[in-house]
Structure formats: C-alpha cells, structure tokens
Amino acid sequence: MKILITPRLERCIGCHSCSLACARLVHHRLSWDMAGIRIASSGGLSTGFEARICLACDPAPCAAACPTGAYSQRRGGGVVVRKNLCIRCGECAQACPVDAIYLDITGEPFVCLHCGQCVPYCPHDCLEMKDLGGAPAQQDEAQEVTA
Amino acid sequence: MIRDYFRVLVVDLALGKGKVTKVPGRDEVAGGSGLGALLFNRYGKTDRPWDDPEQPLIFAIGPLTGYFPLMSKTVAAFKSPYHDQYAESHAGGRSALAIRFADYDALVLTGRATRPSALVVGSRHLELKDVHYLWGLDIQESGKLLRRMFKGSGHRSILRIGPAGEQKSAMAGINVDTYRHFGRLGGGGVMGAKNLKAIVIIGDGSFPLMEGKDYPRLFESVHRKLTATDMMQKYHNLGTPANVAILNELQALPWRNLQATTDPEVHGISGERFAETALLRNAACAGCPVGCIHIGFSRERFQTDYRYFYRQVSYDHEPIFATGSMLGVTDCFAILDLLDVIEQMGLDVMSAGVALAWATEALEKGVISAAETLLPLRFGDHNTYEQAVRYLAYGVNEFYRLLAQGTLKAAAHYGGADFACVLGQEMAGYATGEVFFTSQALGLRHSHLDSAGYAYDQKYPEKDVTKAVDFLMAEEASRSFLTSMVACLFARGVYSEELLADCLRVVGYGALADNIDAVSRTIQKLRWQTRLATGFDPHRVAIPKRFTEITTWKGKLDAEFLSTLQNTYARRILELTGEAKG
C-alpha cells in the first residue's frame, strides 16, 4: 500500500503541474481546483508554496464524518471515495483538519486518492509515493508524513 | 472552455459594471495577439490619444492556454503612452491561467474609474473596489495589502502598478504576481490613466475535458519533450543570464550606453556569477514546469550592528544588461539592489536602465547638466542610479518627466539624439548587428522577440538583404501565431507547426489546426494594419548614429547595409498590409 507524500516541497516552483495532472488524469477536468493536490503560495510568492493534500489519516476524520458511506477508510490511510453515494453535504471537507478536500460549486468533493498519477509531472521531484509495506506502525507513518 | 467564438468580459470602469460579450473570429485570429488586435479594432479609437478614457486596455489569452505546458502567457494590448500607437506587451505569472479559469478569453477595460480602484474578476465575481488608500504605495506594499484584501490565494493573479504608473509614465510597467511584468511600452501608464491601481483575477472555474485518451496522451508527450530533453535546459539552469557572458565574448553586449560591446568586468555580472552567489531559488509561471524565473536577493544593512533586511528580486538577461553593463555596474548584488528599486517604483527595467545610460553620457558630454539630472550620474555608481530611478518614476522635474516619456523625447529637447540607444523603444540587450537593430526598430512590439534578428546576425555572416528580410517576415508570422496561442516563446523550439496543429485538433479547434499558415498571415497583417492605423510609419523610424558606430565580432557595423535593411523591411511591412505606394 502506498501513499502520496510531499517530502521536498521546499523545491516547489509553483507551476501547478501536479494539480493540473490530477484534474486531467483522475477527474477528467481542466482545473487547478478539482484535484487531490492543490498548490498555494504561503503568504505571497516570496515565501514559497504549500500543498493542500490528504495526509492519509488513519482513522480518517472525513470518513467518520461522511453520513452516506461515500467515504470509507482506505487501508494504509486516507479514504476510498464512491461518488455515486455522495449527497454533496460537505461534511467531509468540514471534518478535514488540514483543508485537503475541495468542494466545487455543486458541493462535489475532491480529495487525494493516493494514486500517484501527479508524481511524474513534478519537475523538481517534490512528490513521492511512499510504500508503507506491511508496517503496522501507523503512528510512525503519520509522523513522517507531517514532518 | 473550448468555444468557436471568444467570450470577452468588457468592463466600463467609470460605471464599475461589465458585460459578457460573445465576439466572433476564433477561426480567423485564434486568440492572444490576434485577439488583442481584433478587440482593439472593435473597442479602440485610432484617432484619439492613448489616455482618452474610452481607449481599451485588453488582456487576451489563447485557445491552448492551460491545456498544454508553457501555454502560459497573456497578451496586453493598448494604445501606448510611449508612441501613442497600438502596442502589445506580454507577461506570464499566473495571469494566463487565472483568466482561463475565470472563463474568459479576454478582458477589455474601458472608461476611467472615478476613484483609485481595484478591479476584481472571477468566474462568478465582478467588483470595482475603491482602494484610494493604496494609491502612492509601491509594488511590494500594495501587493501585501491586495493579497490580504482579496480571496483566492494560489489560484489568482494580481496585476498592479507602482508610483510610475500612477504618474502615467510611458516607462511604467504592470507588475504581475511580483516577479513577472507587462513591462514595455507603458501599460502601467495606461492603468494609471484609468485610475486603476490593481486587477485581481480569480481563477475559480473548472471545465470538463474531451472524452477519450488522445488529449492526456498528447499532453504527456508534449510535457516529456519540454522537460525530459535538454531543449529547455538553458532556461532552467542559468536562465537567460547565460547570454550575458556569451554576448560579451562575441562583442555584442551593450556597455555604458553602447560605447563598447565587450568588457573584461563581465565576470561580476555573468549568469554564472549570479547563480553561484545570489540565486535563492527558481519559480515558474502557472502551467509551466520549466521554472525559468530566477530569484536572487537584495540585502540591506540598516544599523551599524549586524541588522539586515532582505528582499527577493527576480533577474534575467535583459534586467542585467539594462542595469549592469549598460550602466557600467559590474557587481551582481549592486544590480539586484537597483533592480529592487525599479521593481518597487513599477518601472520597466529595460527602458529605465537605457534611459539613464543616455542621461549619464549626456551629462558627461555637457549636453545636460546637474541642473537637469539633480544627481552626479556616473557609470558604475549604482547608489546614485537608485535615486535617479525614483526621480524618473515620480517625474520630479521637467527633465525626468520628459525622459520618462522616452529617451528620444528628452533628446529632442536637450540634444544628444545621436547616442540615444533607442530602437522603436529603448534597446534590448543584444548588439549583434544590422539585422537585430532593424528587427527591433521596426518590430511590432519593438521587442527582440518579435523576430529573431539577433539569431540571424549570429547565424548568417553574409549581407544578403532579401534573405534577411524574408527571414524576419517569416519568423514574425510564425511567432505571431505562437503568441496567439499564447505560448511562451521559450517553447518555440518544441511547438512546431505540426505539434501546434495536433494540440489544436485534440482540444477541438480543427479549423485552426488545418489553417495555421493562413491564420498566421491574417494575424500578422491585422496587427500591422492596427499599428499603421494609429500612426506608425516604418520609413520614419530613426536608428540613431550610435548603432552605426559599434564593432562586433564581425567587425565594424555596416551603416549602408543597415539602411538598406531598414528600407526593405519597411517596404515589406507596408506591402503586407496593402499600403505600399507605387
């Protein structure tokens, strides 16, 4: 089981290639919002960039908050999303502590699925798919992700 | 969004209201440069001055903006305070993708705001906000406040002017997202004349993509070409400053108001020196994985104790030439200090540097005196230049006000036109020879990027007028199409006509894909017709004597060849538009 992490985000140049790739390849949209990873400048361009991305919580508060089962816990962290079950209530976005879930104008949620399709489009190797293997130490993983 | 027409937001700044307008012509002019000219013909007043409130300020993107890498630039079109004629200026940053995701092909701003204002547009937002409290603030201060005042961090573009724009200077640029600029031909002055301090474009829309795998496959292939080959390496690595040492070695780098074309002191301002000592990091325009923006630092000790503040300053070949070699400043940190002041004032760096180089030589020669300059301008004295930049931005006396309208305007009044380094506007940093001087002097944007004159000079040693002008005309047509997509011209080696056709076809612009040649010629002709309609006469462009006095690696410049080139290129421009006489 792998999760997407951003261990080298200090290298980010703000090209948005990751967000555009996620929207294009996963969600079939031209967008820098409808994506599981979204880039914003942190306090203006002169202080660099930050990524809004799912940290692969386990247990995931968004899955716990989802009233219809559209979000369910993903093995290794994060969530599995079944959009046909989603009623656009927005509870998942409310529950996410790190603002990783984007709601479009209709309330449709977009969150990282940890598929890794964005990774090859980053020109500075900021992103990485981390193999969790069989390691049971969920707590250690979480610490590494947020370090 | 793929449409067979243009969706244009036309805003009347006097009323603070806008109208979404459907403009036909997609298959004829594509977008970008072509769309800018089309919209100027629709909304512009050729017979009224540039600062007539009705004149439009246009920002146009292209059919491929956001759909492919490096389709990341915006074309600004307006009647210029520099020459009171039609003008284009190009910039990147986030501007292009923000306009795409605000779901417009172009913004057209007419009228004059009654109060100093900020215009905010998005896919579901239009607001003209009174920001009189920002008037007078520099680029950094106003940027910080604008970021706090408006939403959309990361997915918005903030265009703003500094004091120079507020003064309606013909050398005022429009700052885009801190590190990029619509620098040339006075776009900042146009915003100042419209009482418009800032434009915030919120890219908050999204669009469904075409069905099937063809589009993502082609995107992947283009992305690979742009990043996995060495084609873009020069823009990514040292960036454009790599040119500084190369041109100096060629005897083609303008030094001290083009009194020389090479100098051993170049090592202090080379791309290598900047990268090794002053480079902090890189940044990119949205939608471009190359990351050609090079950001260095300017540090100031403000107490005798070790107390500093620092600012991040972007640099490129042209700013280094304009504030370095052209002003005899040979230390990279002195250049960054000077660039920072120019940035904060909202001046176009190339125009400001070249104008101050002329003023320095004019002072040396006694053409003007300290009564005009107020400062003892001296090549290499960057501290004095920092103050001169402020004087130029604020137009503190008649001399600086005149100089800010263009070096030749000041020279017409005081004398010294022979050594004004002006080719349509203040020169770019290439003293490569006759073909480049002709191409910038007569180019539509008076930019080194209009056609590749500097490349021709380096590639072809023979003095063949027909071959050279054929090259310039063909290159200009091809670049007109690229700047109508709107591609960054750094990608011109990757985006061949065949690849552009594939890209256009896969997103649904089949008619454009099938007619690239014809559309290129249409755009080229329309742009020139628009320029000529506002008063341009290519036969009347003066190339000052200084350009004929230089020596490059090819030897002494050939004034007769230069003159024949100019006449021939001027005739070809007029023939293209059907205005040739006899």
Chai-1 contact restraints between the chains, C-beta under 6 A:
chainA,res_idxA,chainB,res_idxB,connection_type,confidence,min_distance_angstrom,max_distance_angstrom,comment,restraint_id
A,I13,B,N282,contact,1.0,0.0,6.0,A-B,restraint_1
A,I13,B,A283,contact,1.0,0.0,6.0,A-B,restraint_2
A,I13,B,A284,contact,1.0,0.0,6.0,A-B,restraint_3
A,I13,B,G291,contact,1.0,0.0,6.0,A-B,restraint_4
A,G14,B,A283,contact,1.0,0.0,6.0,A-B,restraint_5
A,G14,B,A284,contact,1.0,0.0,6.0,A-B,restraint_6
A,C15,B,A284,contact,1.0,0.0,6.0,A-B,restraint_7
A,C15,B,C288,contact,1.0,0.0,6.0,A-B,restraint_8
A,C15,B,P289,contact,1.0,0.0,6.0,A-B,restraint_9
A,H16,B,A286,contact,1.0,0.0,6.0,A-B,restraint_10
A,S17,B,P289,contact,1.0,0.0,6.0,A-B,restraint_11
A,R24,B,P216,contact,1.0,0.0,6.0,A-B,restraint_12
A,L25,B,P216,contact,1.0,0.0,6.0,A-B,restraint_13
A,H28,B,L209,contact,1.0,0.0,6.0,A-B,restraint_14
A,R29,B,S206,contact,1.0,0.0,6.0,A-B,restraint_15
A,R29,B,L209,contact,1.0,0.0,6.0,A-B,restraint_16
A,L30,B,F207,contact,1.0,0.0,6.0,A-B,restraint_17
A,L30,B,L209,contact,1.0,0.0,6.0,A-B,restraint_18
A,S31,B,S206,contact,1.0,0.0,6.0,A-B,restraint_19
A,W32,B,H155,contact,1.0,0.0,6.0,A-B,restraint_20
A,D33,B,S206,contact,1.0,0.0,6.0,A-B,restraint_21
A,M34,B,S206,contact,1.0,0.0,6.0,A-B,restraint_22
A,I39,B,G154,contact,1.0,0.0,6.0,A-B,restraint_23
A,A40,B,S153,contact,1.0,0.0,6.0,A-B,restraint_24
A,A40,B,G154,contact,1.0,0.0,6.0,A-B,restraint_25
A,S41,B,G154,contact,1.0,0.0,6.0,A-B,restraint_26
A,G44,B,R147,contact,1.0,0.0,6.0,A-B,restraint_27
A,L45,B,T178,contact,1.0,0.0,6.0,A-B,restraint_28
A,S46,B,Q312,contact,1.0,0.0,6.0,A-B,restraint_29
A,P123,B,T227,contact,1.0,0.0,6.0,A-B,restraint_30
A,P123,B,P289,contact,1.0,0.0,6.0,A-B,restraint_31
